[in-house]
């Protein structure tokens, strides 16, 4: 693998095949398509709508999957089926696990994070195969074998919303089957989904109360044995038949890239990697404390604007100014939450049972969401 010869265009390499990578690709194609030579280095063949996988254990249709190749082709880019191994920033080359290398002028790291189970004796959520992971639990609830379930967020949690969705949908399924189920959610947050602000948190708390889900906030859980949860402070012990927990997330640890705590990549206001020139990062691999597809897209947009300006496009790069948008799935209508983020908590928050953004998708993004919606509509119109 080598550079495609001499060119006046800025050579941009995007490492990754998830939301942040595809958002950066489409943003660059729009902002500086004629000024850049775009390449995507990705180990996966499909872009999966991962936030929608929480519904799969409850007999909903599979989350949508989009082949990467057409997306990359539509952006006028080259797709390389391989995975990033390490980076030589001085030589401006990226080395792959397949043993090849690619020269770049600008590099976008959109590598995602590495999920690690926090507890033993629990079912750890993994959205790559959530259906098979939770199928047994849902069947046991439906058949009345499981009478109590605890949902646990570890002390270092990047995005707690899926835990709330699973708790609400599990409680709803028990209600639909006329099964009595004691459902408990334990979280270190001050209030349910406190990141969205007090108004939204109150609305979420009401949904949880209506579903008879007990929420234990400002608390940390340990699971010493199967079926036993110890909650602190207060030294409360909880006996349950099933336990579901979120994993902890760690960074990708790429050799040649300066790393922060837990292996995440430190970035500046324009998603530039600190201490390196021409390298940017977006998504779950960066050290921003909240990991979410919508925020990953905003980080990717900041990087794309900075790179487009570097390529000579008439662009005024805007800094990453996080606005969090969350669609809370329940056993009924979803709840739409939106807030700007400062100091780790939300402000100017909104909550509604009607969409607050368009298209009203789980992953809110400037370029990717409208692009995928257009592809889906085109596919639907072509089917008999």
Secondary structure, DSSP 8 states (H G I E B T S, - for coil): ----S--SSEEEEEE--SHHHHHHHHHHHHHHTTTEEEEEEES-SEEE-GGGGGGGGGT-----EEEHHHHHHHTT-EEEE--EEEEETTTTEEEETTS-EEE-SEEEE----EEE---SSSEE--TTSHHHHHHHHHHHHHTT---EEEEE--SS-S--HHHHHHHHHHHHHHHHTT---EEEEE-SSSSTTGGG-HHHHHHHHHHHHHTTEEEE-S-EEE--STTEEEEETTTEEEE-SEEEE--EEE----BTS-B-GGG-B-B-TTSBBTT-SSEEE-STTBS-S---HHHHHHHHHHHHHHHHHHHT-S--------EEEEEE--SSS-EEEEEEEETTEEEEEEEESS-SSSS--SS--SSHHHHHHHHHHHHHHH--
